[in-house]
Each structure stands twice: as structure tokens, then as C-alpha cells.
Amino acid sequence: MDLNVSNCIELRCYHTWMGKDGIVRTKVKPGSEVLLEDAIENSNCVNGLTQDKFTLIVDARGVKSITKEAREHFSVKGRSSRCLSIAIIVDSHLSRMIANFYIGLTKPVLPVKLFNTEANAVNWCKTWEVVK
């Protein structure tokens, strides 16, 4: 994911921006230990990028850990969201394990799918654009 964009917002654990293709992107900073406060801050940032419905790509390749409370927050249960789907990019056994753990235990209310490349994640996200 290219961080060389003019609208990139840097948070404690994330870089977040709206792509030129209309897909919201967030990249976990390497070694991040994501807490509930980080999850809420990033969700607020993501939701502040557009008033329209959107798809989201999360590059989780640098994550070290995510607390249970943060995972529950990211499941979008019990709160409204304009997000249509979430593509998560992983590249290691650890990040795939964390992502599968997140999906399996929290059962997100949105469609979530794991990818090894950004290109595949983008293609999948574009299939959700017709729902807007």
C-alpha cells in the first residue's frame, strides 16, 4: 500500500487514507499492539473520510497483536457503519492466524475476506461498489 498520498492521516497504530479509487485504506504500523482506544480512533478516522458508503482495505501485515476489545469493536456489532466490506491483507502465518481468529471469534456483521495481495483485495472491494 502506497503511503505517499496527500490525504494520509497518521495515528498511533495506523496510517489511514481514501484511495483515488474510492476505497478507504488503513495500514497497521509494524509492531503495533492495537488497543480498544486505537480501534475507536481508527474507526472514527475511517468514517470521517467520506459521508458515502465505502469498502475498506486493512493492511494487517505489520500487526503484533489486537486486544479482544479492539477485535470486538472492529466486528461492527451494535453500532452503525457505512462500511460495506472489509478486505484484510496478510502475508505471514502470524497475521493470518490473528485475522482468522478475529473473523472466527467475533463474527463480524460485514463481509470480511483475507488476501495476500493488495491487487486481489482491490478487485474484491470493487465488487461491493455496486451495492452503494
VEXDREN-2710 file (C-alpha; in Angstrom, 1 decimal):
% VEXDREN-2710
k/r/px/py/pz
1/MET/0.0/0.0/0.0
2/ASP/1.4/3.3/-1.0
3/LEU/1.7/5.7/1.9
4/ASN/2.9/8.5/-0.3
5/VAL/-0.6/10.1/-0.6
6/SER/-1.5/13.7/0.3
7/ASN/-4.5/12.7/2.5
8/CYS/-2.8/10.1/4.7
9/ILE/-3.7/10.5/8.4
10/GLU/-1.2/9.1/10.9
11/LEU/-2.5/7.6/14.1
12/ARG/-0.6/5.8/16.8
13/CYS/-1.1/2.3/15.2
14/TYR/-2.3/3.2/11.7
15/HIS/-1.9/5.2/8.5
16/THR/-5.3/5.8/7.0
17/TRP/-6.5/7.4/3.8
18/MET/-9.0/7.5/1.0
19/GLY/-7.6/5.9/-2.2
20/LYS/-8.1/7.6/-5.6
21/ASP/-10.3/4.6/-6.5
22/GLY/-12.8/5.4/-3.7
23/ILE/-11.6/2.6/-1.4
24/VAL/-10.6/3.5/2.1
25/ARG/-7.3/2.1/3.2
26/THR/-5.7/1.6/6.6
27/LYS/-2.2/0.2/7.2
28/VAL/-1.2/-1.1/10.5
29/LYS/2.2/0.2/11.6
30/PRO/4.8/-2.5/12.0
31/GLY/4.9/-4.0/15.5
32/SER/1.6/-2.4/16.6
33/GLU/-0.2/-3.7/19.6
34/VAL/-3.7/-2.5/18.9
35/LEU/-5.8/-1.5/21.9
36/LEU/-9.5/-0.6/22.1
37/GLU/-8.6/3.1/22.0
38/ASP/-6.6/2.6/18.8
39/ALA/-9.6/0.7/17.2
40/ILE/-12.0/3.5/18.1
41/GLU/-9.6/6.2/16.9
42/ASN/-9.1/4.4/13.6
43/SER/-12.8/3.8/13.1
44/ASN/-13.5/7.4/13.7
45/CYS/-10.8/8.4/11.2
46/VAL/-12.1/5.9/8.6
47/ASN/-15.7/7.1/9.0
48/GLY/-14.6/10.7/8.7
49/LEU/-13.1/10.3/5.3
50/THR/-16.4/10.1/3.5
51/GLN/-20.1/10.5/4.0
52/ASP/-20.8/7.8/1.4
53/LYS/-20.8/4.0/1.9
54/PHE/-17.4/2.6/1.3
55/THR/-15.3/-0.5/1.2
56/LEU/-12.2/-0.9/3.4
57/ILE/-8.8/-2.5/2.9
58/VAL/-6.8/-3.2/6.1
59/ASP/-3.1/-4.0/5.6
60/ALA/-2.5/-6.0/8.7
61/ARG/0.9/-7.2/7.7
62/GLY/2.7/-5.3/10.5
63/VAL/0.4/-6.0/13.4
64/LYS/1.8/-7.6/16.5
65/SER/-1.4/-8.1/18.5
66/ILE/-5.0/-6.8/18.8
67/THR/-6.8/-6.9/22.1
68/LYS/-10.1/-8.7/22.4
69/GLU/-11.9/-5.4/23.0
70/ALA/-10.4/-3.9/19.8
71/ARG/-11.4/-7.0/17.8
72/GLU/-15.0/-6.8/19.1
73/HIS/-15.1/-3.1/18.1
74/PHE/-13.9/-3.9/14.6
75/SER/-16.7/-6.5/14.3
76/VAL/-19.1/-3.5/14.0
77/LYS/-21.7/-5.3/16.2
78/GLY/-24.0/-3.0/17.9
79/ARG/-23.0/0.1/16.0
80/SER/-23.8/1.6/12.7
81/SER/-21.3/1.8/9.9
82/ARG/-21.3/2.9/6.3
83/CYS/-18.6/0.3/5.5
84/LEU/-19.8/-2.3/3.1
85/SER/-17.0/-4.9/3.3
86/ILE/-13.5/-5.3/4.8
87/ALA/-10.6/-6.9/2.9
88/ILE/-7.6/-7.7/5.1
89/ILE/-4.2/-8.2/3.6
90/VAL/-1.9/-10.6/5.4
91/ASP/1.4/-12.1/4.5
92/SER/2.6/-14.2/7.4
93/HIS/1.4/-17.1/9.4
94/LEU/1.0/-14.8/12.5
95/SER/-1.1/-12.2/10.7
96/ARG/-3.2/-14.8/9.0
97/MET/-3.7/-16.5/12.4
98/ILE/-4.7/-13.2/14.0
99/ALA/-7.1/-12.4/11.2
100/ASN/-8.7/-15.8/11.2
101/PHE/-9.0/-15.6/15.0
102/TYR/-10.7/-12.2/14.6
103/ILE/-13.1/-13.4/11.9
104/GLY/-13.9/-16.7/13.7
105/LEU/-14.4/-15.4/17.2
106/THR/-16.0/-12.0/16.6
107/LYS/-18.2/-13.0/13.6
108/PRO/-18.2/-9.5/12.0
109/VAL/-21.6/-8.3/10.7
110/LEU/-19.8/-7.2/7.5
111/PRO/-18.3/-9.4/4.8
112/VAL/-14.6/-9.9/5.6
113/LYS/-12.1/-11.7/3.4
114/LEU/-8.3/-12.3/3.7
115/PHE/-6.0/-11.6/0.8
116/ASN/-2.2/-12.0/0.2
117/THR/-2.0/-9.0/-2.2
118/GLU/-3.4/-5.5/-2.4
119/ALA/-4.5/-6.1/-6.1
120/ASN/-6.7/-9.0/-5.1
121/ALA/-8.2/-7.1/-2.2
122/VAL/-8.9/-4.1/-4.5
123/ASN/-10.7/-6.4/-7.1
124/TRP/-12.9/-7.9/-4.3
125/CYS/-13.7/-4.5/-2.9
126/LYS/-14.8/-3.2/-6.3
127/THR/-17.5/-5.9/-6.4
128/TRP/-19.1/-4.3/-3.4
129/GLU/-19.3/-0.9/-5.1
130/VAL/-22.5/-1.8/-6.9
131/VAL/-24.2/-2.1/-3.5
132/LYS/-23.7/1.6/-2.8
END
